[in-house]
Amino acid sequence: MGMLDRWNLGAKALGVMRWAADVARSIDPEAVLRLAWKVIEIERERRGEPGAMKLSELLQWFTTNYPNAGAVSVVIGYVKAIVDLLNAVGVFAKGAK
């Protein structure tokens, strides 16, 4: 992994942390971890499905579990940051276990 790759990975990780802080502040600190686990679960179980379908499933889960949160844009930003980071490190690449 080259220096530029490490910087990009670090920038993605910082993005996740910033969004996580926004989720903790605007929704609930517990939501940070629950959302991350749900993203991983959906990515694992729905590999190959369009991202919009996976995001729709996640948002349905979110509104069921946090009906009064209302901060959907924060959730979407956080989820996209997590998925970008997971893709950058190849967590869900074909053949990855």
C-alpha positions in Angstrom: 0.0 0.0 0.0 1.5 3.3 -1.1 1.6 6.5 0.9 -1.3 8.0 -1.2 -3.4 5.0 -0.5 -2.7 5.3 3.3 -3.7 9.0 3.2 -6.9 8.2 1.3 -7.7 5.4 3.8 -7.0 7.7 6.7 -9.2 10.4 5.2 -12.1 7.9 4.8 -11.6 6.8 8.4 -11.7 10.4 9.6 -14.9 10.9 7.6 -16.5 7.9 9.3 -15.5 9.4 12.7 -16.9 12.8 11.9 -20.2 11.3 10.7 -20.3 9.0 13.8 -20.0 12.1 16.0 -22.9 13.7 14.2 -25.0 10.6 14.6 -24.2 10.4 18.3 -25.1 14.1 18.8 -28.2 14.3 16.7 -29.7 10.8 17.3 -28.2 8.7 20.0 -24.6 7.4 20.9 -25.9 3.8 20.7 -27.1 4.4 17.2 -23.5 4.8 16.0 -22.7 1.2 16.7 -26.1 -0.2 15.8 -26.0 1.5 12.4 -22.5 0.3 11.7 -23.4 -3.3 12.5 -26.6 -3.1 10.4 -24.5 -1.8 7.5 -22.1 -4.7 7.8 -25.0 -7.2 8.1 -26.8 -5.8 5.0 -23.6 -5.6 3.0 -22.8 -9.3 3.8 -26.3 -10.6 3.2 -27.2 -8.5 0.1 -23.9 -8.6 -1.8 -24.5 -7.9 -5.4 -27.7 -6.0 -4.9 -27.9 -2.3 -5.9 -26.8 0.1 -3.3 -30.1 2.0 -3.4 -32.0 -1.2 -2.4 -29.6 -1.8 0.5 -29.9 1.8 1.6 -33.7 1.6 1.5 -33.6 -1.5 3.7 -31.3 0.2 6.1 -33.4 3.4 6.3 -36.6 1.2 6.9 -34.7 -0.5 9.8 -33.6 2.9 11.1 -37.0 4.5 11.1 -38.4 1.4 12.9 -35.8 1.5 15.6 -35.5 5.3 15.9 -38.9 6.6 15.0 -38.4 10.1 16.5 -34.8 10.7 15.2 -35.7 12.5 12.0 -32.0 13.0 11.1 -32.0 10.8 8.0 -29.5 12.9 6.1 -27.0 12.3 8.9 -27.7 8.6 8.7 -27.2 8.6 5.0 -23.9 10.4 5.2 -22.6 8.1 7.9 -23.7 5.0 6.0 -22.0 6.2 2.8 -18.8 6.9 4.8 -18.8 3.4 6.3 -19.4 1.7 3.0 -16.6 3.8 1.3 -14.2 2.8 4.1 -15.2 -0.9 3.9 -14.8 -0.8 0.1 -11.4 0.9 0.4 -10.1 -1.8 2.7 -11.7 -4.6 0.6 -13.8 -6.0 3.3 -16.5 -7.1 0.9 -14.4 -7.8 -2.1 -15.1 -11.0 -4.0 -13.3 -13.8 -2.3 -12.7 -11.8 1.0 -13.7 -13.8 4.1 
